[in-house]
C-alpha cells in the first residue's frame, strides 16, 4: 500500500514539475519579473524568522543563536507578570482601535468626495496636498506636530481666539491620544485613498446613468451603486488592517511622548525598542515582539473567517 502511495505521490510531483516547466517556457518574462519579489521575501521576511527562536533562549551574542541555552517560555512569563504588561497592552489596543475607528473610514469618505469633483486641476491640487504628508519623514511630521501644539502654536492660537487658555498640549495626557490619532489621519488619508479611487474608476458609468433615469439623486447613487461596488475592496483592506491591530510604529510615539504622558502613550513597540536596543535584552524583546505577532495573526484569522461567513469576501 505504501509503495502504491509513493508511486502516486512521485508521479504527481513529476507532473507538477513538468507543468511548471511548460508554464515557465510560456511565461518566462512574467516569472523573471516576479523573481526579485520572491527573493526579497525569502531574504528579508522568511530567513529572519530563524532569529525569532532567541525568544525561547537566553541569547548571548558571542555564543550565537545555536550556541545559546534554551529557556522555554521564561521570557513570555516574565513579560506577562511585568508591571508594565497591563499598561502596554491597554495603551496599544486603545490607540490602535481609535486609529482604525477614525483612520479607516476617512480615506473612503475622502475618495467619495474627491470622486465627485469634476474640475480636473482642482481635484489634482487636492490630491497633491493630501499625498505630501506621506512622503515626509517622521522627524519632520513630529516636528510639525510639536510646533502646532506648543503654547505659541496654531492650535493654541485658535483656542485662545475662542476664549480658551493656551497649554502645552503634548504635556497633557488626556489629549495625547487625540493628537496622535488626528495626526495619523492627516498623514495617511491621501495616500490610503488611492486604492479606493482606483476602485471607483472601475465602476460602470451605465449603472449611474440608469439610476439617474430612475430619479436617484447623488446620495442614493452613492448608497446603492458606489458603496456596494467597492465593498469587497473595503472588506479586504479592513481584514489586512486587523492583522496589524497591535502594531504601532515606535518612531512616532518615541518622538512625541515624554514623562508626563508615559501612562497613556507607552505601547508595546516602544517597550520592545527600549528593552531590545537600549538595554540590549534581545531575547526578552524578541519574546514580546513574537507575542505581538501571534496576537496580530489571530486577529487576521478571526476577521477573515467572519468576513467569509457574513460577506462572502475573504483573503483566502
Secondary structure, DSSP 4 states (H G I P E B T S, - for coil): -HHHHHHHHHHHHHHHHHHHHHHHHHTHHHHHHHHHHHHHHIIIIIGGGGGGGGGGEE--TTTHHHHSEE-TTHHHHHHHTSTTHHHHHHHHHHHHHHHHHHHHHHHHHHHHHHHT---HHHHHHHHHHHHHHHHS-HHHHHHHHHHHHSTTSHHHHHHHHTT-----GGG-HHHHHHHHHHHHHHHHHHHHHHHHHHHHHTS-HHHHHHHHHTT--HHHHIIIIIHHHTHHHHHHHHHHHHTTTT---HHHHHHH--GGGHHHH--HHHHHHIIIIIS--HHHHHHHHHHHHHHHHHHHHHHHHHHHHHTS----
